[in-house]
Every structure is written in C-alpha cells, then in structure tokens.
Amino acid sequence: MNNLTCFVAVEFVDDPNVKGWTYWYLCEFDGAEEGDNAVAPLGRHDGLQKGVIRKVLYAKNGEAPYPVERIKKIKTLLKAEKNV
C-alpha cells in the first residue's frame, strides 16, 4: 500500500488500569493483523507492555487516527498462531 502508514489500535488486556481501552500506535512491521500481539510503550514513563491488536488501519499521515507527532511506535510484533 504505497504512501500509506500502518496504524494499530492495541488493548492491554493484562493491565487492569487500562483494560477495555485501545491506544493507537504506528506499526513499522509488515503483516500486522487483528489478534496479533504487540509490545509497545504505555503511559508517561513508556513502560513496555504486551497487548493485543484490535484494529489495523492504513492511512496517509494527514489522516492518522492520532496526531502523528505524538504517536508512539510498536516495539515488537508477535504474530498470533493460526489454527489450521
């Protein structure tokens, strides 16, 4: 998808303080899908936590779901295992 940036909404299901909320991140990894896990910085201190990708959006920077100058990046993408 030329000239489009991948953004993902992540829910941190293991953190009772933010469970049920999603947070938008820039994803520089190829192939991110809903249901994959991601390690991303969370909160003021940017502590790394594992969460679940709930939504994937490809958009131009001007159409990002969160201000691009303030958005954080996914640090690790962990692909979900597919049951065949």
Buried (B, 14 or more C-beta within 10 A) or exposed (E): EEEEBBBBBBBBBEBEEBEEEBBBBBBEBEEBEEEBBBBBBBEEEEEEBBBBBBEBBEBEBEEBBBEBEEBBEBBEBBEEEEEE
